Amino acid sequence: MYDSILLPVDGSEHGAKVVHHAAELAQWTEATIQVVSVADTTRDSVTVVDGNVVDALEREGETIVADIATTLETLGVEHGTDVVQGSPAPTIVDYAERYDYDLIVLPTHGRTGISRYLLGSVTEKVVRLSDIPVLTARMHSDEQLQFPYETILIPTDGSPASTAAAKHGLALAATLDATVHTLSVVDDTSLGPDVRSAIPTDDRERLATEAVENVDADATEYDLSNVHTHVEHGSPAEVLREHIETNDIHAVVMGSSGRRGVDRILLGSVAEKTVRTAPVPVITVHEQS
């Protein structure tokens, strides 16, 4: 499933659980982990130590990746390390694409507020920019990361991005012998009265039903028999969150449209809202061009 996993790190206390989660995933799939620290060139980090000009962030990064390498060594995970310079999010994305990684693993702290919508976090920017699947995990003290995943939720709306994500999720479920829940949400909340009258409820439900049935049909190609289909009404992000809790979901695999620009930053997408709020790991997958 995965041969190579990119694990960007910044030394934050929230990252320790993610390191162990990435290690478990790597052990299960026999993947190699590349630990990378990005010395942020947007910050002033050059200083003088013993008469020598050094980059303090590079030095800090070398210490961070060395510590994590020790942890991975103890866990018996094959790994490598690197420290690079650049603006964190685009540098991580470029690095992953240049060296053809299968998955990027990142924590998200789950903060909220208008500044988060306007600026985004490094993790959310990577989710938005990366063509490589990104696994994000929200690091709250009362939340645990379960592995191997026994139940995987695959939201779908029939779009190319969600179709690509469904294939990824089904392959992962087959690797882990997990139960699959596939969900399509008829979004009543974003439609004005005129739009509602133009698109009958029956048609929207039919399209949603077709979307989950297509995932169910594709599951046979992966020899998956334990697949549950759901069609529900409401706000997609809210319904997804409720579904995670009521069905004891361990991970979500979903599509991200990959649109960029101010509207995306201001309004967010269902994928980004789920990344920000889901209490379980979320793997976002872009449509393959």
N, C-alpha and C positions, 0 to 999 in steps of 0.2 A: 504493500500500500504506500508506505513512505520509505524512501531510501536515504534521504538527507533532510534534516530539519535545521532551520536557522533560528537561533535563540538570541535575539538582541537583549542586552542587559544594561541596567543603569545603576545597580547596586542598592536599589530601594529595598526596604524591609518587606514590601509586598511581593517582591519577586521570588522569594525562596520557595513558596508553594508551587509556583509555576515551573521553576527549575525541576523540582521533583516530579511534577506532572509530565513535563516534556521527557524526562528520563524514563518514566514508566511507558509512555507511548513509544519511545525509541526502542526500548527493550522488547516490547510486544511485536513491533514491526521490523526489528533488526536494523534500525536506522542509525546513521551517524549524526551527531549534533555538532553544529558549528556555533560556538559562542562568540558573539561580536559585541563590542562596545564602540559607540560612536562619540568621538570627541567633538562636541558641538562648536563648529566654527562661527556660529552667530554670537558666541560668548567670548569675552576677553579672558584668555586662559594662559597666556604666555607670561612667565615669570623668570627670575634669576635665582638659581640655587648653587651655592659654592662657586660663584663666578661664571656658571654656565647657564645659557638661555635654554629653558625647558618648557614644554607644554604641560601644565599641571593637570589638565583633563586627560591627556594621553597617559600620564603616569597613573592617574586614578583609574583609568580604564584598564590598564595592564594589571593593576592589583585586583580589580573586580573579576576579570576573566580568569585570572590565575586561581582565585578562591573558588569560583564555580567549577573550574577544571578539576580541582581537588575533590569537590563533591561528586562530580560525574565519574571520576576515577574510582572513588569509593563504591559507587553504585554499579560499577562495571559497564559503563556506557562508553562506546567509542566516540571520541570527540576531537575537536580542534578549536583553536582560539584565534582571534584577530582583533586589532584595534585600528579603527579608521577615522578619518576626519570628514566632517560634512555637516549639513543640516540633517538632524536625526531621521525624520520620516522618509524623505526622498532618498537618503543614503541607504537606509535599510531596504527599501523597495528595489533600488538599483543593484544593490549587492546580491539580493535574493535572485533577481532575474539574470544577472551576469554569470552567477555560478550555478544556475539551474536548480535551485532548491525546490523541494516538493511541498514544503509547509513552513510558514513563519509562526512562531509561538510568542505571544505577548500578553502581559497583564494589563488590565484596565482597572482603575481605582473606583469607578462608578460614581464620580462626582457629578453634581448637577448644577444648573445655574446658567444665566445668560452668557457669561464669559465662556462657558464650555461650548455653547452653541456657536458663538462667534469665532472662537479661536480653534476649537477642537483640541484633542490631546494627540500626542505622537501616535498612540495606538489607533485612534479613529482616523487619523490621516493615512496611516499605513493601510487600514481597511479600505479606505476610499481609493487609494492609488494603486494598490498591488493587484496584478493579474494572477499572482500565486495565492493559493488558499491561505487564509490567516486564521489561526486559532487564538481566540482571546478568552481570558478568564478573569472575572471580577473578583478582586481580592478583599473581601470583607472578613472580619475576624470570626463571624458566626457562620461562615460558609465553607464547605468542604468540597474538594475535588475528588470525585469518585472515578477510579479506573480499575479494570476495563469498564467501558460504558456498557450497561446492560439494556438501556433504552435510549434510542436516538430519535429526536423529532426532526422531521423534514417538512418545513413549510413550503407551499408551492402555490403559484398563481398561474402556472402554465407558460410563463415567460421563458425566453432563452436562458436567462441567468438562473432562474429557479430550476430549470431542467438540468443545467450543468451541475448545480448544487445537489440535485436529487441523485444523479449518477455517482457523485462523490460520496454522498451519505450512504447510499446503498452498498457501495464497495467497502466503506468503512464498517458498516454493520455486518457485512459478510465476513470480514476479517476478524471481527470481535464476537461473532455469533450473537448479535444483539437484536432485540425486538425493535421494530420500526413503527413509529406513529407518523403518518403523513397528514398534514393539515392544510386546508385552504379556507381563508377567511373572506366572506362576503362583506366588504367594507361599506357599511351604511353611513358611517359618520362623516365621510368626506364628500358625499354627494349632495348637491343642492336639490331643491324640489323639482326644478326643470329636468335635471339629469336623471333623477329617479323615475320620472314619468317616461323619459326617452329609453331607459334601459329597464325593462320589466324585471321584477325580482326573480321570476322563474328563469329568465335567461342568465342572470348573474349566478344563480344557484347551479344551473346546468353547467356553466363554464367552470365553476369551482369543483363540481363533482367530476367533470372530465379530467381536471388537473390531478386530483388525488387518485383517480382510477388509472391514469397513465403511469403514475409512480408505482402503483400496486402491480400493474402489468410488467413494468420494467424489473420489478423485484424478482420475478421468476428467473431472469437471466443470471441473477446472483445466488440462486438456490435459497432465497429467503422465503420462508413460509409464514413467519409470524409478523404480519404487517396489518396495522389497523388504520383505517381511513376515517377522516373527520372533516365535515364541512360545518362551519359556524359563522355567525353574524357578529359584527361589532368592529371596534378599532383593532386593526391587525396586531399592533405591538402589545396591546393590553390582553387580547385573546391568547397570544403566544405565551405571555407570562403566566396567565392562569392555567394554560394547558401544561406548562412545565411543572407547575406545582401539583395539579390534580392527577397527573399521570406519572409522577416520579421519574421525570426525564433526567437523564444524566448528561446529555449533550445535544446541541442544536446544530444542524448543518443547513445553511440557507444561502440563497443567492443575493448578490449585491450588484446593482445595475452599473456601478462604476461611473455614474455621472459626476462631473466635477463643476466647480464654480460656486458663486456666492449663494445661489438658491439652495444648493446642497448643504452648505455650511449652516445657513440660517434655519432651514426647515428640517434637515436631517432626513433619513430614510428609515423604513421599517427595520432594515438590517442594523443601521447605526443605533437606533433606539434600543433594539434587542441587545446589541453588544454592550450598551451602557447600563442596562437594567437586569439582564438575565442572571440568575444566581448559579448558572452552570456554564461550562465552556461553550462558546459559539464559534463554529467554523464558517467563515464567509467565503463564498466562491463566486468569482466573476464569470460571466459568459465568455467562452473561449472563441477568439476571433479566427 
